[in-house]
Amino acid sequence: MVQNKTAWKHGAARAVKAIFAVLGALTIVFFAFFGGEFSTLKTLNRVEDDANLFTMEYKADYALDRFLKIGASTDTELIEFIVRQVLKGIPLKFDLPNLGCSTFAAKLADGTPIFGRNFDMYDSPALLVTTRPKDGYASISMVNLAYIGYNSENLPTSLVKGIMTLAAPYAPLDGVNEKGLAVGVLQIKTTPTNQQTDKVDITTTSAIRLLLDRAATVEEAIELLSQYDMHASANSCYHFHIADADGGSVIVEYIDDEMSVVQDDAATNFLLTPGEYDFGKGEDRYATLRETLDANGGIFENGDLAMNLLEAVSQQVSEEKKSSTQWSCVYDQHAVSVDIAMNMNYEKVYTFGL
């Protein structure tokens, strides 16, 4: 009887060891395949309980090199790549609807270059994502979480709920990298860009990822964009405001599928390339930006005054227009930091750095 009990104990002990061995092996396999993703999701943080602003440091490989070899000519193709290479098969809905925005490039009194950006949309919880690619520049960028399936009633407030934020590197709308290159995208009401040559295809938001990861100056950004066929997301058209730490500032537009580069330090939602085009909207906001920048020589005494200009061109909800300014950002291109005001609450500004 004693021998049976002893044998049973030894057998149970071996079984427990075997279970732990299997669990250990599974853990090793899990972290081999999902370690970076798990570490990323652990950094996902809500800034405040009542603020729809989240931060995350991306620690996984989002496979930009692989993407740039095959490209994507539509949002569907981009989603397929993200699901396959980034989300490991988890389905994703990606939506880039109409948006109206304002941007400007200027300097502070001490010579620090800054980049201002209003993002105008509706119900847009935001994610500030930090990326540090091994083969590119570190950056911080803003993502509208509504584009990847979230809203104010469905927020990434847990590890499980946050899985879709792993798509964030391919959905930036504005940001700055460690070299001081800042970029923002703005919609314009004209024919969607659909370049058709023999170059690798790229979409609106993946182009921003490319610039933040690989461009240090305006010149490098233009050269990079010229190497790809641009395809506008969501059957719309967009232009890019790009500014660097040396004071360079351009608006890159696509007219009749040809790239046009305009020297300017402000943009809203109409084409700035000279000619007879459909100029869209936002001329009133552009006039306010232009008047202020011209009056102060493009120099602000401090970042608060730059944020004041964004407040001056912010958009309120009205009966005719349901969208409004969701976030206002002033990027410091030397410190690689950003001041963020959410939902036009300019009394509460959050500051983050790389």
Secondary structure, DSSP 8 states (H G I E B T S, - for coil): -HHHHHHHHHHHHHHHHHHHHHHHHHHHHHHHHHHHHHHHHHT-EESSTT--EEEEEE-S---HHHHHHH--SSHHHHHHHIIIIISTT----------EEEEEEEEETTS-EEEEEEEEESS--EEEEEE--TTS--EEEEEEGGGGT-BTTB---STTTTGGGGGGGG-EEEEEETT--EEEEEEESS---B--SSSEEEEHHHHHHHHHHH-SSHHHHHHHHHTEEEE-GGG-EEEEEEE-TTS-EEEEEEETTEEEEEE-SEE-BS--SSSS----B-HHHHHHHHHHHHHTTTEESSHHHHHHHHHHT-----SS---EEEEEEEEETTTTEEEEEETT-TTSEEEEE-
